[in-house]
Amino acid sequence: MYTIAKQFTFSASHQLDHLPEDHQCARLHGHNYVVEIVLSAPALNRNDFVVDYGDLEPFKKIIDTCLDHRHLNEVIPYRTTAENIARWLFEKAHALWPQVVAVR
């Protein structure tokens, strides 16, 4: 099994309004996120890659267009926990590359 990973960054705001009012995450706040996409394959492709890093540009475009400097509550259809942000990104990435095994 061969595995590669690549990191991307974005900045965004969010609010977890289902939490008690005195919880720090219940208030509007922002983060500088680091996202890592992990891809695996049992064999390398004809170019000896799992996936060419250059071919991950559509994932970067999703992050830059949909998430960077956005309010995540308006973009992601789930509560905007780190876990659900990873879930949303995993769904987008796995639709493009079946080799995606994780987004963290």
N, C-alpha and C positions, 0 to 999 in steps of 0.2 A: 504494500500500500504506500502510495506517495501522497504527501500532504504539503500544501503551501498555505500561506496566510499573507494578507496585506491589510494595512491599517489606513483608515481615512479619518478626517476630523471635520467637525462642524460645531457651530454655536447655535443654541436655540433656547427659547423659554418654554416653560410648561407649568402646570399647576395640578396637584392631586387633590381635587376638591371633595373627594369622598372621605378624606381623612379628617380627624377632629380639627377644629379651628385653630387650636394651639400647636398643632404639629407643624414643624418648619416647612414641610413640603406642601402643606395646604395653601400656602401663600404663593403668589406668582413669583417665580424666580427663574434663573437661567443657569446653564452649564456649558462648558466647553467639552464636548463629547469626543471620545476616541472609539471608533468602530473598527472591529477586526472581522474580516470575512475569511473563513477557512474552507478550503476545497481539497477533496481527496479523490484519488482514482487508483484502481488496482494496477494500472499500467499507464505509462506515459504515452502521449499522442505522437503523431509522426514527427513532430518537432522536438520531442523529448520534454514536453511540458505536461503538467496536469491541466493548466489553462495558462495561456500567455498573459502575463500581467497587463499588457497593453489592451487585451480584450476585456478587462474589467472596467473600462471607461464608462460603460452604461451604468454601472453601480455608483461610480463617483457622480455621474450626472443626476441620478436619483437623489443622492444625498445633497448635492449642491442646489438642485432645483426645488426639491420638496421639503427639505429639512433645515438647511443652513439659513440662519437668521429668520426663522419662522417661529410661530407659537405652535408647539406640537399638538396641543389639544384641538387645533383646527385642522390637523393633517391626519393624525393617526386615529383609527376608529376604535381604539381600545384605551383604557386608562394608560396614561403616559409614564408608566414605570420603566426603568431601564430594561426589565425583562420583556415588556410589551413593545418597546422600541426595537429591541433585537428581534422579536417575533415578526414584526411588520417588515423589517429589513430582510429577514430570512425568507419570508414569503416572496418578496420582490426578487431577491437574488436567486432563489431556487427555481423560480419560473424561467430564469435566463440560463442558468447552469445547473444541471442535475448533480454536478460534482460538489455543490455547496453542502457542507456537513454542519456548519455552525456559523452564527454571527454573534459576536459578543462585543 
